[in-house]
Amino acid sequence: MNLCINCKHYKDNPIAPKILSLGLCARKDDRDPVTGAIELPFCSTERKSFGTCTAQGIHFIQAQSFPHQDPLPRPVENLTTYGSPMKDGD
């Protein structure tokens, strides 16, 4: 399966770098015609039926390094359950 997080074009979103599902696709160098700023689409948008990569990931190129080898969320310490802090032994 071609996962965006393993693609050469995947870039972390600077606003939320730890949320992999908000990653950006840098395949196209789209620039804002007014400011010249680079505008990258979300990977998830590119993989939808109306995106250019489609669900099959036709633009996927294997990345040389894997900064995101663990796509599964890691447990967070000190979670609260139903609004109350967890206690030892819960």
N, C-alpha and C positions, 0 to 999 in steps of 0.2 A: 504494500500500500504506500502510495506517495504522500507522506505527511509533510505539510508545509514547514514544520519546524526542522526538518532535515534537508530542506531545499536551499540551494545557493542564494536564491532571491529573498529568503526570509530575513526580516529585520525586526528587532525588538521595537515595540512602540515606546518612544521616549516618555510618554505620559504614564504608561503602566507597564514597565519592562518585565515585571514578574508574572503578568497575566498573558500566557502564551497564546491564548485564543484571540487576543487583540493584536497579534503580530501584523506587520505590514509587508506587502509584496513590492520589492524594488526592481521587478523585471523591466518595467517601463519607467522612463525618466520623464514623468509628467510634470510640467511646470505651470504654475499659476500665470496666466497671461498679464496680470496686473502687477504682481509683486515679484515674479520670477522664482518664488519659493517652490521647492519640490513637494508635490502632493502625491503621497503613496496611498494606494487603496489597502483596505484590510484584506488579509489573506482569505478570510472567510467570504468576503464579497467576490473575490476573484474565482473562488471554487463553486459558487452558486451557478445555477443554470444560465443566468444572464451575464456571468463573468467570462473573461477570456480564457481562463485556465480550465474551467468546468470541473465537475466532480471527479473526472479521471486524472486531473493534474497533468494536462498535456504539456505544460511548460516546465515541469519539474526537472531540475538538474541537481544531482546529488552533491551536497556540500562536502568540502574537503575535511572540515572539522565539525564536530557536533557539540555546540555550546548547550544544547537542550536535549541531552541524552535521556532524561527521565521526563516524559510528557505527562506522567501521572502526578496529581497534586500530592504534596507531602503533608503529613499531619502537622497541625499547628499546636504548639504547646499552650497551655493555660486557656483552653477553650471554655466557654460558658455554655451551660445546658439550660435551655428555657429561661434565660435571663438570670440564672443564679450561678455563681462560680462553682467549678468542680472542686470537690473535696478529696483528700487522699482516701483511697479505698473505694471510690465511686466507679 
